[in-house]
Amino acid sequence: TGKDTNLGGGAIYGQQAKIEIEGAQLRENNITGKNDSAGGAIFSTSFGQLTVDDSQFTRNFVEVDRYGTGEGGALASSNNTNVTITKGYFANNRVSGTGGAVRLNTGSHDISQTTFLNNTARFFGGGASFSGTTKTIVSDTLLQENAGGSGGAINVVGGTTEWKNKVRFIANTATKEPVSLAKGEGGGGIIKGGTHTFDDVIGDRNSAFQDGGLFHIDGSDMKTNVTIRNSKI
């Protein structure tokens, strides 16, 4: 547990570190208090390297008092840390801000054969949030029954992402945040700025309080390029 921390990592905090997690279970780790913090279980920053293989993250959370803040209910990275997740399982994690299970900010990332199930973000990206990433590749991954104020499964802001090889968005929900910051857009995800490709993607039973049952694509003040092909949505 971390309380009133300016950084984060309920279980593990890494700075300029190489961290390898294999065959592990990280459960019920958390960050609470008055400050903006990230990573209920793990926070890795400052040009680090985080590798997660065949590991489970369940019931981790970030719940901080500052309105709209807190990131990465289970796992968070920042400042050009590169993250690789293979055969991950993220279930029942939550955050008071953005990225119910995972929030990755800058860096290059690879997520494969991973499940995001029933994670929750009060504001953006119930399952995962990616911001300004150099390139993020997500493949053969299930995002199911996640919920966010906007972006039920994912929140993507800028950068470059590639989604391929039967990525499945199933029954995710954009619920609308009680005040006004997240408006209930994009049941599967909200995408704003950057270049993003969805190839061999399945979307089913996603719903939103308002615009975009699957994706809400916002190019109003950031150039946004989205390509969808060979998909069932």
C-alpha positions in Angstrom: 0.0 0.0 0.0 1.1 3.5 -0.8 -0.5 6.6 0.7 -0.2 10.3 -0.1 2.6 9.6 -2.5 3.5 11.9 -5.4 4.7 8.9 -7.5 3.1 5.5 -7.1 3.6 1.7 -7.1 1.6 0.0 -4.4 3.9 -3.0 -4.6 6.8 -2.0 -6.8 8.3 1.3 -7.9 11.1 1.3 -10.5 13.2 4.3 -11.8 15.6 3.7 -14.6 15.2 0.0 -13.7 14.9 -3.3 -15.6 12.1 -5.2 -14.0 11.0 -8.7 -15.0 7.8 -10.2 -13.6 7.1 -13.9 -14.5 4.5 -16.3 -13.2 3.4 -13.9 -10.5 0.1 -12.9 -8.9 -0.2 -9.2 -7.8 -3.4 -8.8 -5.8 -5.1 -6.1 -3.8 -2.2 -3.6 -3.9 -3.3 0.0 -3.9 -2.5 3.7 -3.8 -4.7 6.1 -1.8 -4.5 9.6 -0.4 -4.5 13.2 -1.5 -1.9 13.2 -4.3 -2.0 12.3 -8.0 -0.4 8.9 -8.2 -0.1 6.0 -10.6 0.2 2.2 -10.6 -1.8 0.4 -7.9 0.7 -2.6 -8.1 3.6 -1.4 -10.3 4.9 2.0 -11.5 7.9 2.1 -13.7 9.5 5.3 -15.0 12.5 7.2 -16.5 13.7 5.1 -19.4 13.1 1.8 -17.7 12.2 -1.6 -19.0 9.3 -3.6 -17.7 8.6 -7.2 -18.8 5.5 -9.1 -17.6 5.0 -12.7 -18.6 2.3 -15.2 -17.6 1.2 -13.1 -14.6 -2.1 -12.0 -13.0 -3.2 -8.6 -11.7 -6.4 -8.7 -9.7 -8.3 -6.2 -7.4 -5.5 -3.6 -7.5 -6.6 0.0 -7.4 -5.6 3.7 -7.3 -8.1 5.9 -5.4 -7.0 9.4 -4.8 -8.8 12.5 -3.6 -7.8 15.0 -6.2 -10.6 15.2 -8.8 -10.0 13.4 -12.1 -6.6 12.0 -11.1 -5.0 8.7 -10.4 -3.7 6.5 -13.3 -3.2 2.8 -13.9 -5.2 0.8 -11.4 -2.8 -2.2 -11.7 0.2 -1.0 -13.7 1.5 2.4 -15.0 4.6 3.6 -16.8 5.9 7.0 -17.9 8.9 8.9 -19.3 9.9 6.5 -22.1 9.8 3.3 -20.2 9.3 0.3 -22.6 6.7 -2.3 -21.5 6.2 -5.8 -22.8 3.2 -7.9 -21.5 2.7 -11.5 -22.6 -0.1 -13.8 -21.3 -1.2 -11.2 -18.8 -4.5 -11.3 -16.9 -6.0 -8.1 -15.6 -9.3 -8.4 -13.8 -11.3 -6.3 -11.3 -8.8 -3.5 -11.1 -10.0 0.1 -10.8 -8.8 3.7 -10.8 -10.3 7.1 -9.8 -8.9 8.7 -13.0 -7.6 7.0 -16.2 -6.6 3.5 -17.2 -8.6 1.0 -15.0 -5.9 -1.7 -15.3 -3.0 -0.2 -17.3 -1.8 3.3 -18.2 1.3 3.6 -20.5 2.7 7.1 -21.2 5.3 7.4 -23.9 7.8 4.7 -24.8 7.3 1.6 -27.0 5.1 -1.3 -25.9 4.0 -4.8 -26.9 0.9 -6.5 -25.4 0.0 -10.0 -26.6 -2.2 -12.9 -25.5 -3.6 -10.8 -22.7 -7.0 -10.4 -21.0 -8.5 -7.3 -19.6 -11.7 -8.2 -17.8 -14.1 -6.1 -15.7 -11.7 -3.3 -15.0 -13.0 0.2 -14.2 -11.9 3.8 -14.7 -14.0 6.7 -13.4 -12.9 8.9 -16.2 -11.1 7.4 -19.3 -10.1 3.9 -20.4 -11.7 1.3 -18.3 -9.2 -1.4 -19.4 -6.2 0.5 -20.6 -4.9 4.0 -21.6 -2.1 4.9 -23.9 -0.8 8.4 -24.2 1.9 9.7 -26.7 3.4 6.2 -27.2 6.2 5.9 -29.8 4.5 2.6 -30.9 2.2 0.3 -29.1 1.3 -3.1 -30.6 -1.6 -5.1 -29.2 -2.3 -8.6 -30.5 -4.5 -11.6 -29.7 -5.9 -9.8 -26.7 -9.4 -9.8 -25.1 -11.0 -6.6 -23.7 -14.3 -7.6 -22.1 -16.8 -6.0 -19.7 -14.6 -3.0 -18.9 -16.2 0.3 -18.1 -15.0 3.9 -18.2 -16.6 7.3 -18.0 -15.5 7.6 -21.7 -13.7 4.8 -23.5 -15.1 1.7 -21.9 -12.1 -0.5 -22.9 -9.4 1.9 -24.1 -8.4 5.5 -24.1 -5.8 6.5 -26.7 -4.3 10.0 -27.0 -1.8 10.7 -29.7 1.2 8.5 -30.6 1.0 5.3 -32.8 -0.8 2.1 -32.0 -1.4 -1.1 -34.0 -4.2 -3.6 -33.0 -4.1 -7.0 -34.8 -4.6 -10.8 -34.8 -8.0 -11.0 -33.3 -8.1 -8.3 -30.7 -11.6 -8.6 -29.3 -13.7 -5.8 -27.8 -16.7 -7.5 -26.1 -19.4 -5.9 -24.0 -17.4 -2.8 -22.8 -19.3 0.3 -21.6 -18.8 4.1 -21.6 -20.9 5.0 -18.6 -20.5 8.9 -18.3 -18.8 10.4 -15.3 -21.2 11.9 -12.7 -20.1 15.5 -13.2 -18.9 16.3 -16.8 -15.3 15.5 -17.5 -16.0 12.1 -19.2 -19.2 12.3 -21.3 -19.9 8.6 -21.9 -18.4 8.4 -25.4 -16.9 5.3 -27.1 -18.1 2.0 -25.6 -15.1 0.2 -26.8 -12.7 3.2 -26.8 -12.0 6.8 -27.3 -9.3 7.8 -29.8 -7.9 11.3 -30.0 -4.9 12.3 -32.1 -2.1 10.1 -33.6 -2.1 7.2 -36.1 -3.9 4.0 -35.3 -4.5 0.8 -37.2 -7.0 -1.9 -36.4 -6.6 -5.1 -38.4 -8.5 -8.3 -37.7 -10.5 -6.8 -34.8 -13.8 -8.1 -33.4 -16.3 -5.8 -31.7 -19.5 -7.1 -30.1 -22.1 -5.7 -27.6 -20.1 -2.5 -26.7 -22.3 0.4 -25.7 -22.0 4.1 -24.9 -24.1 6.7 -23.0 -23.8 8.8 -26.1 -21.5 8.9 -29.3 -19.8 5.8 -30.6 -21.0 2.4 -29.5 -17.6 0.9 -30.4 -15.2 3.9 -31.0 -15.5 7.6 -30.5 -12.9 9.1 -32.8 -12.1 12.8 -32.0 -10.1 14.8 -34.4 -11.4 18.2 -33.3 -8.1 19.7 -32.1 -5.6 16.9 -32.8 -5.0 15.3 -36.2 -6.3 11.7 -35.9 -5.7 8.9 -38.4 -7.6 5.7 -37.9 -7.6 2.7 -40.3 -9.9 -0.3 -39.7 -9.7 -3.4 -42.0 -10.4 -7.1 -42.0 -12.6 -6.6 -39.0 -16.0 -7.6 -37.6 -17.6 -4.8 -35.7 
